Amino acid sequence: SKDVETMLLEPIEETLRPYRKANARLSSFFPDKKLVQYDAGKLQTLAQLLRKLKQEGHRTLIFTQMSKMLDILEAFLNIHGYTYLRLDGATGVDRRQRYMDRFNND
């Protein structure tokens, strides 16, 4: 039945959610999404830095205090094809710890 199927799939969806390929959020709007990095010099620098770090096999942790900036970073990461894990105010404390443990152990 659908209830059983839903019960079985929910844990999988919850587990995979932080590892999804970057998806631009609908709340962020850019006339041409490929030009997002040219809206700010910091994003141009970030593009170069992330490319270098990835080539060298590093993982990156980016902090910001504004969720709107996370939306912009998410669109940026999507355009460049990076896989990311987003932690924000909507992430519960228990889930946040699990995500950090996965990040540290991956």
C-alpha positions as CSV (number, residue, x, y, z in Angstrom):
1,S,0.0,0.0,0.0
2,K,1.0,3.6,-0.3
3,D,1.5,4.1,3.4
4,V,4.0,1.3,3.6
5,E,5.8,2.5,0.5
6,T,6.0,6.1,2.0
7,M,7.3,4.7,5.3
8,L,10.0,2.8,3.5
9,L,11.1,5.7,1.1
10,E,11.1,8.6,3.7
11,P,14.3,7.5,5.5
12,I,16.0,7.0,2.1
13,E,14.9,10.5,0.9
14,E,16.0,12.1,4.2
15,T,19.4,10.4,4.0
16,L,20.0,11.4,0.4
17,R,18.7,14.9,0.7
18,P,22.0,16.5,1.9
19,Y,24.0,14.8,-0.8
20,R,21.9,15.7,-3.8
21,K,23.5,17.5,-6.7
22,A,23.2,21.2,-6.2
23,N,19.8,22.5,-7.3
24,A,19.0,26.2,-7.6
25,R,16.2,27.2,-5.3
26,L,13.2,28.8,-7.0
27,S,13.4,31.7,-4.6
28,S,16.7,32.8,-6.3
29,F,16.2,34.4,-9.6
30,F,18.9,35.3,-12.1
31,P,18.1,36.4,-15.7
32,D,20.8,34.0,-17.0
33,K,21.8,31.6,-14.3
34,K,25.2,31.0,-15.9
35,L,26.1,34.6,-15.2
36,V,25.5,34.4,-11.5
37,Q,29.2,34.4,-10.7
38,Y,29.7,37.7,-12.6
39,D,27.3,39.5,-10.3
40,A,30.0,39.7,-7.6
41,G,33.7,39.6,-7.7
42,K,33.7,37.3,-4.7
43,L,31.9,34.6,-6.7
44,Q,34.4,34.9,-9.5
45,T,37.2,34.4,-6.9
46,L,35.3,31.5,-5.3
47,A,34.9,29.8,-8.7
48,Q,38.7,29.9,-9.2
49,L,39.4,28.8,-5.6
50,L,36.9,25.9,-5.6
51,R,38.3,24.6,-9.0
52,K,41.8,24.6,-7.6
53,L,40.8,23.0,-4.3
54,K,38.8,20.3,-6.1
55,Q,41.7,19.5,-8.4
56,E,43.9,19.0,-5.4
57,G,41.4,16.7,-3.7
58,H,40.2,19.0,-1.0
59,R,36.8,19.4,0.5
60,T,35.5,22.9,1.3
61,L,33.4,24.3,4.1
62,I,31.7,27.7,3.5
63,F,30.0,29.6,6.3
64,T,27.5,32.5,5.9
65,Q,25.0,34.1,8.3
66,M,22.4,34.8,5.7
67,S,20.1,32.1,4.2
68,K,19.6,34.3,1.1
69,M,23.4,34.0,0.5
70,L,23.1,30.3,0.9
71,D,20.4,30.3,-1.8
72,I,22.8,32.2,-4.1
73,L,25.7,29.9,-3.3
74,E,23.4,26.9,-4.0
75,A,22.6,28.3,-7.4
76,F,26.3,29.0,-8.0
77,L,27.3,25.4,-7.0
78,N,24.6,24.0,-9.2
79,I,25.8,25.9,-12.2
80,H,29.4,24.6,-11.6
81,G,28.2,21.0,-10.9
82,Y,29.5,20.7,-7.3
83,T,28.0,18.4,-4.8
84,Y,27.2,20.1,-1.5
85,L,25.7,19.7,1.9
86,R,23.6,22.6,3.2
87,L,23.2,23.2,6.9
88,D,21.0,26.2,7.9
89,G,18.6,27.3,10.6
90,A,16.0,24.8,9.4
91,T,18.4,21.8,10.0
92,G,17.6,20.3,13.4
93,V,20.4,19.8,16.0
94,D,20.4,16.0,15.7
95,R,20.4,16.0,11.9
96,R,23.1,18.7,11.9
97,Q,25.4,16.5,14.0
98,R,24.8,13.5,11.7
99,Y,25.6,15.6,8.6
100,M,28.8,16.9,10.2
101,D,29.8,13.4,11.2
102,R,29.3,12.3,7.6
103,F,31.2,15.2,6.2
104,N,34.1,14.6,8.6
105,N,34.2,10.8,7.9
106,D,33.5,10.8,4.2
